[in-house]
């Protein structure tokens, strides 16, 4: 938890830099986050069963992280954080060949959520980032237990019927996903 993240208001406007621990302890402090959802040309979404300090061993969308305040004093953009997330969690690179590679990463909306578990919480202004990917996947076993490609419509139905089996940001993110882009 030695990362520096960006505390924000409910509209995502920057307030101050805080430690990752301060953002997630007790009631936390609202901070910037991203959730990433990749789809393939078969109409499937990439899900992982996430290793997580708070919401462990439940299904999540493709990836999740925080834009970081870097050592050089510059803040990561949403796209930079997304690419870092995909590289770290899946070994997916933006330099992969166009055929079967990563395409069309874009932000489709944001949502606020708060989820409490024991002495920790998630208190985030989260941007949903989506993209297309048809290449090989290799889940980083430090980040997740397993993964699966699931039909998008089946996923949307399952997350509503079995919300306890998904991370809070995945549940909130589906409402953003269903809004017109």
N, C-alpha and C positions, 0 to 999 in steps of 0.2 A: 504493500500500500504506500510506497514512497513516491508516487506520481503526483504531479501538480495538475489539478483540474480547474475548470472554469465555473465559478458560482454565477448563477443567472437569476433573473426574476421570472415570473410566470410566462413572460413573452419571449424568453430566451435572450434578453439583453444582459450583457456582461455586467457583473457587480464587482467581483474580486477573484483573486487566485486563492485556492484552498488546497489542503492536502486531500488525497483520496479518502483517507481515514475520516477526516472531518465531514466529508460529504456523505458518509455511510454509517456513522456512529450515532446512537440515540435516535433523535428525529432527523438527523442529518441536516444538510443545507442543500437547497435546490441547485442542481448543477447540470451542465450540458452533457448529453449522451447521444449515441447513435445506435440504432438497430438496423441490421442489414438483412435483406431477403433476396436471395438469388433464385431465379427460375431458369428452366431449360427449355429447349425447343419442343419438348414433349408435353409442356403444360404442367410440369411438376415444380415443387418448391423444395429447396434443400434445408433440412432440419438437422439439429444436433441435440443430443442429450448432454446438457452442459455440466461441466465441473465448475461449481460456483460456491463461494464462501457462504452465501445466504440462501440461494435457491438452487440447491445441488440435486443432480440426478433427475431432472425433469426436462421435458422437451422445450426447445427454444428455436427461434428462427435461425437463419444461417450464422449470424454473428452479432456481437454487441461489444461496445467499448465506449470510451470517453475521448473527445478531442483533448489533447494534452497541451499544456504550456511547456514548450521545449526549452532545453538548456540554453539555446541561443537567444532566448527571449521572445521567440515568435510562437504564436498559437497555431496549432494544426487547423486546417480547414476541415469541413465535413468530409470532403472528398479524400483528403490526405489521411484522416482517421479511418475512413472506410477501407482504403487500400491497405493501410497498416493492419487493420483487423483481418482482412481476407488473407493477407500474407502470413500473419502470425497464427491464425486459427486453421487455415486450409492450405497454405503454401500456394495460393493463387496470386498471380502477379498481373499487373496492368500491361506488362510487356509480353504476355502470352500471345501467340499468333491469333490473328483475327478469326480464323476458322477454328471454332471450338473454344475460343478464348473468352475473356471477360469483355462484355459490351454494355454500353448504355447505362452506366451508373448515374443515378439521379436521385435527388431528394423529392419525396412526394407529399411531405407534410410533417407536422410535429404534434406532440401531445405531452401533457404533464401527467405524472402519476406518482403515487406514494405507496410503498409496500413495506410493511414492518415485519421483522422476524427476529425475536429475541432482542439482543442488544444492538442489532444492525438494521439498516433500512436501505431502500432505494428511494430517492427523492429527486426525480429527474425531469428535465425538459428534454425530451428525446425526439430526435429526427429519424424518420424512417427513410432509409436509403435502399433503393432497389436496383437490380441489374440482371443481366442475362449471362449464363455461363453453361457451356456444353463440354467443357474439358474434364480431365481427370480430377478427382477430389482425393485429398489425403488429410483427414482430420488430425490435428495435433492432439495427441493423447494427453497432453498436459491441460488441454482446454475442454475436451469432451470425451464422453464414454463411448458413444456410438453415433452414427448418422443414418439418415435415410432420405431418399427422394420420395415425395408424396404428391399425389395429384392435388393441384391447387384447390379444387372444389371440395375434395375429401378433407383437406387440411382445414378449410374455413368451417366446414360442418363439425369436424372433430373438436376444434378449439372452443366452439360454442357449447357443445355437448359435454366436454370433459375439461373445463377450464383449469381445474386443479392439476392437470398433467402438463401444464405449460407455464413458462415464466410470466410474471406480471407484465413485462414490456411486450412480450409476444401477444398476450391477450389484448392489451391496449392498442398495439400496432395494427391489429387486423381491422379496426375501425378506420384507421387512417388509410389502410390499403384499399378498403372498399369505397372510399370517396373517389369521385371522378378526378382524374389526373389532368 
